[in-house]
């Protein structure tokens, strides 16, 4: 692996850099695989399901695996029971927990969120009374983000597709903003040697300018005493410590030093955390936390509801599908959404201010006095208890996820949840002579099993 000489030269004086060890770890061919478990779709026997090596020390949900299994052919991956995530990134848990009381109701913005690693993690850390806005500016990546949020099965997330500057009007709205900034990507060289060819000094400079612009754009949306978490997967000081200095020079902030256990081997620079892959079991990462000290006028976010309430008949129909929880059932034309009652105002406000791709749980489509349930409902924790399940064996579960025809012997008729080890994978409609597979076409496994 030929690392860029100019990068190596630029890192000589950076705290914790050791040229020989850094080059050796890149040339070792070692690949680290880690997963983060869902705290709600709990795999009871996960030690049997995976070959666990060790827990990720800075996360309560993270585990290193002995080797990389085929996640594509694991139905529990598609059920949203876990997320495959690089271990250093899971340090976000410390940044969040050490800087704010996560048991309080919070409004959190994950500004650069696709494909959703940090968003799904944040969602597992905040309370049900907290709201997460998960944003991605690039449309195609925002769709992937939406799919991952749906798969994670949560009600308190709004997925948006906005430019950072669109958030400046939401003055003082958020308690926490996470900026996992687009960067020159040197921290991922070990996993992705393509990134080496794309690296240049010029790109580092361009990324640093863009990072400043993103932070400046989103700054007004953070309330006074709110928390800003900034991270990159770049080793370059221009994108890391220099951004910290720039922020301190230009904004009223207080940096929050996180406590780091010695055995984690994370290097502290400018009150921030640096992850060197020759020191930690993970990829390159820089993370830092600030508290905003300047006053911010708060936006008035009361807004009129323009989604419609369901009629009595529709409510009783849809009510059969959804657990009787603290949710409001609303419709936009024939599409029914479930919004947690405590977020009605917020969701509506966000719908008016931003380009919202998804919010709450999409329950389904009303068609001729019937409900066609949506995949998102199957993935959520909202499905009514009396909805029938059909448990699939592994081969059938894979065939279902490939959107193939399923053959199971059953007396059931109509809509049922296809489950694997009791975890819902999606919907099937059982007719007289066949079973219709309603797994979404765009999510299906395209490969054949080896
Ligand atoms: N947080 C994500 C996760 O944990 O899965 C990874 C985010 S990645 C490091 C940075 C993201 O920023 C990318 O999804 C990229 O599309 C997005 N991005 C690119 N240009 C941007 C811009 N000008 N403003 C905001 N985000 C941008």
Boltz pocket constraint, residues with backbone or C-beta under 6 A from the ligand:
constraints:
  - pocket:
      binder: B
      contacts: [[A, 89], [A, 111], [A, 112], [A, 113], [A, 114], [A, 115], [A, 116], [A, 117], [A, 118], [A, 119], [A, 136], [A, 137], [A, 138], [A, 141], [A, 162], [A, 164], [A, 180], [A, 181], [A, 182], [A, 183], [A, 210], [A, 214]]
      max_distance: 6.0
